Amino acid sequence: MRWLKLPALAALAVVVYSELATDRLASTQILWWIPRSMLTLPALAWLLAMLAATAWTARRSVRLRDDARAEAHRLVWWSAAALALAAALFLRDWRPGQLRAARGETEGPRLVGDSPGEIRLVHWNAACLALPISAGALDALLATGADVILVTDQCWMLAKGGAERVRARGYEIVQAGKFTAFTRVPVREARPLLASRGRTVGRFVFVARAGELVVDAVDLPSETTLPRAQLMRTLAAELSAAEPAKPDLYIGDFNITRGSASLRALAPDHLDSFLVAGRGWGGSYPRTAPFWAIDLALVRAPWSAAEYGVIDLGTGRHRAQAVTLRRE
């Protein structure tokens, strides 16, 4: 029976290896993308089942009692290790507390300058919603009352009176390639930086009361066969050639999970807003079962994340991300 625990130990070994390697190697990056709960919880359940079977054997067989008891002790330790690992990984992706920033429309829009040193952004990858449901999605976004709302692939959202509804709520509409910003904060610059091989980056410069905030909106390919480490090294080199100045904030759909080593190639000085100031569950995709944290907000000094959370807008494939930034 002692060999029956090997599948569970193999699953835990995959977790430990992938946590260390993340997406550094193209050949094993897919292991990093397996949701942690899909490995740790079945492994824990299997170990506990083996423990119960071993304890039953120890009670029923005099001949095997000593061996069964020794194996039971080992299984207790393995089960405790699996439980600790599962709990640690769950707490990395979930932070206690409710997102204050997810205000409803009934509370009214948040005025720019409520807190002079802060600015609140909401980003959502709309992924070109069909026209019939775009109006409801737009209303859900406007209900957040954010200072700046960034939308990837809004497509039909501003049709059928959508633009008028946005402006009626006090927003200016500016675009940078496939990215659209609804903003109550003055904009000094909005332009595309890169659009090549499924990689798109657009730059916005917002003139907030606390100072300028330079934002690069990001949308990267979703193909699982692409080596993420190489992708990000190439992207960083091309962006540096196009615009040497790094932004204060990278935000968008990276199609790279939180904590991946490849992110350091693009943003070595930036911090993940969820890891700094997260509230609730940190996954954003797919919307109905967000196992993967692929929509990210990476910020660097002099700005920092005061609060971050993920919002279910009730439609689309992605959840939106809301981040409140504070200038130090």
Secondary structure in CASP SS format (residue, H / E / C, confidence):
PFRMAT SS
TARGET T0000
AUTHOR 0000-0000-0000
METHOD secondary structure of the structure
MODEL  1
M C 1.00
R H 1.00
W H 1.00
L H 1.00
K H 1.00
L H 1.00
P H 1.00
A H 1.00
L H 1.00
A H 1.00
A H 1.00
L H 1.00
A H 1.00
V H 1.00
V H 1.00
V H 1.00
Y H 1.00
S H 1.00
E H 1.00
L H 1.00
A H 1.00
T C 1.00
D C 1.00
R C 1.00
L C 1.00
A C 1.00
S C 1.00
T C 1.00
Q H 1.00
I H 1.00
L H 1.00
W H 1.00
W H 1.00
I C 1.00
P C 1.00
R C 1.00
S H 1.00
M H 1.00
L H 1.00
T H 1.00
L H 1.00
P H 1.00
A H 1.00
L H 1.00
A H 1.00
W H 1.00
L H 1.00
L H 1.00
A H 1.00
M H 1.00
L H 1.00
A H 1.00
A H 1.00
T H 1.00
A H 1.00
W H 1.00
T H 1.00
A H 1.00
R H 1.00
R H 1.00
S C 1.00
V C 1.00
R C 1.00
L C 1.00
R H 1.00
D H 1.00
D H 1.00
A H 1.00
R H 1.00
A H 1.00
E H 1.00
A H 1.00
H H 1.00
R H 1.00
L H 1.00
V H 1.00
W H 1.00
W H 1.00
S H 1.00
A H 1.00
A H 1.00
A H 1.00
L H 1.00
A H 1.00
L H 1.00
A H 1.00
A H 1.00
A H 1.00
L H 1.00
F H 1.00
L H 1.00
R H 1.00
D H 1.00
W E 1.00
R E 1.00
P C 1.00
G C 1.00
Q C 1.00
L C 1.00
R C 1.00
A C 1.00
A C 1.00
R C 1.00
G C 1.00
E H 1.00
T H 1.00
E H 1.00
G C 1.00
P C 1.00
R C 1.00
L C 1.00
V C 1.00
G C 1.00
D C 1.00
S C 1.00
P C 1.00
G C 1.00
E E 1.00
I E 1.00
R E 1.00
L E 1.00
V E 1.00
H E 1.00
W E 1.00
N E 1.00
A C 1.00
A C 1.00
C C 1.00
L C 1.00
A C 1.00
L H 1.00
P H 1.00
I H 1.00
S H 1.00
A H 1.00
G H 1.00
A H 1.00
L H 1.00
D H 1.00
A H 1.00
L H 1.00
L H 1.00
A C 1.00
T C 1.00
G C 1.00
A C 1.00
D C 1.00
V E 1.00
I E 1.00
L E 1.00
V E 1.00
T E 1.00
D C 1.00
Q C 1.00
C C 1.00
W C 1.00
M C 1.00
L C 1.00
A C 1.00
K C 1.00
G C 1.00
G H 1.00
A H 1.00
E H 1.00
R H 1.00
V H 1.00
R H 1.00
A H 1.00
R C 1.00
G C 1.00
Y C 1.00
E E 1.00
I E 1.00
V E 1.00
Q E 1.00
A E 1.00
G C 1.00
K C 1.00
F E 1.00
T E 1.00
A E 1.00
F E 1.00
T E 1.00
R C 1.00
V C 1.00
P C 1.00
V E 1.00
R E 1.00
E E 1.00
A E 1.00
R E 1.00
P E 1.00
L E 1.00
L E 1.00
A E 1.00
S E 1.00
R C 1.00
G C 1.00
R E 1.00
T E 1.00
V E 1.00
G E 1.00
R E 1.00
F E 1.00
V E 1.00
F E 1.00
V E 1.00
A E 1.00
R C 1.00
A C 1.00
G E 1.00
E E 1.00
L E 1.00
V E 1.00
V E 1.00
D E 1.00
A E 1.00
V E 1.00
D E 1.00
L C 1.00
P C 1.00
S C 1.00
E C 1.00
T C 1.00
T C 1.00
L C 1.00
P C 1.00
R H 1.00
A H 1.00
Q H 1.00
L H 1.00
M H 1.00
R H 1.00
T H 1.00
L H 1.00
A H 1.00
A H 1.00
E H 1.00
L H 1.00
S H 1.00
A H 1.00
A H 1.00
E C 1.00
P C 1.00
A C 1.00
K C 1.00
P C 1.00
D C 1.00
L E 1.00
Y E 1.00
I E 1.00
G E 1.00
D E 1.00
F C 1.00
N C 1.00
I C 1.00
T C 1.00
R C 1.00
G C 1.00
S C 1.00
A C 1.00
S C 1.00
L H 1.00
R H 1.00
A H 1.00
L H 1.00
A C 1.00
P C 1.00
D C 1.00
H C 1.00
L E 1.00
D E 1.00
S H 1.00
F H 1.00
L H 1.00
V H 1.00
A H 1.00
G E 1.00
R E 1.00
G E 1.00
W E 1.00
G C 1.00
G C 1.00
S C 1.00
Y E 1.00
P C 1.00
R C 1.00
T C 1.00
A C 1.00
P C 1.00
F C 1.00
W E 1.00
A C 1.00
I C 1.00
D E 1.00
L E 1.00
A E 1.00
L E 1.00
V E 1.00
R C 1.00
A C 1.00
P C 1.00
W E 1.00
S E 1.00
A E 1.00
A E 1.00
E E 1.00
Y E 1.00
G E 1.00
V E 1.00
I E 1.00
D C 1.00
L C 1.00
G C 1.00
T C 1.00
G C 1.00
R C 1.00
H C 1.00
R C 1.00
A E 1.00
Q E 1.00
A E 1.00
V E 1.00
T E 1.00
L E 1.00
R E 1.00
R E 1.00
E C 1.00
END
